[in-house]
Amino acid sequence: MRTFFQLFVVLFFFIWVFFSPFYVSACDFWACFVPSFAEQQSWDKDILEQLDLTNPVDVWNNLTPDEQSRFSYSCSEEGICSDTTEKKFTIEVSAGAKCDGVQTLCNGNGCGGSGGVSGSCQGETCYCTASNKFLAAAGGACGDWQGAGSGGYEVRWCNEGNARCTDTDKSGCYYQIRPSQEQFIGVSGPPTGYVTDVTGGYIPDPELCGNEHCDSGESCFDCPQDCGSCSSADITAYSVVSPDAATLSCTDLALKIPTANIAGSYTLAPYTKSSIRGEKMSTVWKMMPVLDAINGTKYSISSILGTHKYVQTCVSAGGVDYISGNEGMLKSASTLKFLLAYTPPGPWTQTNQGNVYTGKGIFSYIPALLRRNYFNLWDDTLTSTTPFTDKSSAGIVQYGSDDLGDYDFSVDESNKMEASANYNKWLIQEKKKPKDSVISRYFTLRNHPDAVP
Amino acid sequence: MTTKSKPSMVAGKKYMIYTASGDVTTSGDWTILDNDALIIIIDGNLTINGTITKPKDHENSKGLIVFVVNGTISVASSIGSVPSLVVIAATDPRSTFPVPAENLYGVFVSKAFKTGVSNATTPRLIVRGSVITDKLTLERDNAVFNEKGNSQESSELFIYDPQLLITLPDVLKTRQYRWEEVVP
């Protein structure tokens, strides 16, 4: 009977639960035993608001096991530690706070590490630079010197506390500059490209043209923006050829300019620029700079003419007679003239097609700068630069092998110009070798290394 | 010394061989014509006193002249050309320039050959053909014409004539060679 009663009570209870007007859902049923989500969130906040949120670890350690079973946290680059599993709760931490036990805010690598690619730690404070998520707290030093910058400067950015002085955000900052070389110290004025306040530091002078200082090595010729415009005058150079150029005076050589002039090739120093052809095959440099308005500027000249033998140079400054020398003073609104004297090349010989043989030596001092400075030419025209037409070619050039057997095609004593024998560079040394009663000529071909086969 | 004008050909003969003993001097300018095949052998010296040329309109003909001299061939100073002194820069668009006409044409075989000292009006000697000699003396100097005379052109120019391979008698072309090329 007792058992039946117990069964009745249980059955009545279920009937009451499912069929009574006070029916509640299963969810509401469990809510009778577990706080609702809203209630739980409010309760959790009440708990956490009493905790020190500067360190999420403290939050975690102060939770009960039951709370820890419902809470978890992770860190974001935004400095947010949140429960990523149930989305029930979010902990926002301040700059410099620890997350997951280590300093990890805005480290560029997510949670779990300190420092990082662009962050740095000083004590318990995390400094972020590139990401700019959290800026450094007060007390930091100026940034490090950033190496040679524009014009050789080194720059570092500072403010009080070094806050907000980052590569991308320099508002409110100033810079310090130190020179890359000691000799640049002491020149005022900031470098271009920096528009913020300047306090302290050195401003180097890179000695570049355009720095508004006429530095050593700069002149009105190559840096007029710093040194001002130059005075100027013309320089003229002549070349004359005379068999007795070595013995004639400069005055006599000057008399040969109208009749014995040739086109020269010159090197002018210390300043030069493109020249023009003047009268009597002269070379003229117009408006050459005169740096010293009183004493003038000294110019010198040399020649690289290769067709004649150089003998001497004469100079005339300010319209006076030529005197021996290869340098002179150019003064403003005056003239400076050079006269270079040469002896003509000696007579020389040339062949065209066919073979050339000699049992002894071949000597023909061909002017080096001729268009076709070969001893043996190759076609029926004397100025063609196209070798080996379909109807002709150069022959071999052969010299002897005895004591006088030699060759030379250049006035240059250090170079016999074997390559000038002919286009093929076929220069042959003959060795005579008697054979029985018949004279047999025995040749050894001495091809030039880059001879044309 | 005898003075000789240009010998003549005989109709029907392939070559004409003339000989002379003692020194010989040419007389007048000689022109080598199509049918000329002259071989002149001199036991003595030869002085060439006039031009020996093969005109342009005959330059591809069979015309031939050969001097075989048992002595010295001397060219008179009056035979020659004026150097052109044309300055042609490397960048000059002209790609061709005709070879100047020769002053002497032929084959010259001798113990010595002297080109002759230049004079002011005909300093440059141009020879077309072949010069075969034991001693070649180059005496020309364009500088006697102009101080710049040697700066552009040679004082002597020897131009090979491939026509000689055809026109020369075989006996004058025989030569034996053995060639051997060595490692450069």
Interface residues (C-beta under 8 A of the other chain):
Chain A: V241 S242 P243 A260 I262 A263 T307 H308 P344 P345 G346 P347 W348 T349 Q350 T351 N352 Q353 G354 N355 V356 T358 G359 S364 I366 P367 L370 R371 D380 T381 L382 T383 S384 T385 T386 S392 G395 V438 I439 S440 R441 Y442 F443 T444 L445 R446 N447 H448 P449 A451
Chain B: V87 I88 A89 A90 D92 R94 S95 T96 F97 P98 V99 P100 S118 S130 D134 L136 L138 R140 D141 N142 A143 E147 K148 G149 N150 S151 Q152 S154 S155 E156 L157 F158 I159 Y160 D161 P162 R175 Q176 Y177 R178 W179 E180 E181 V182 P184
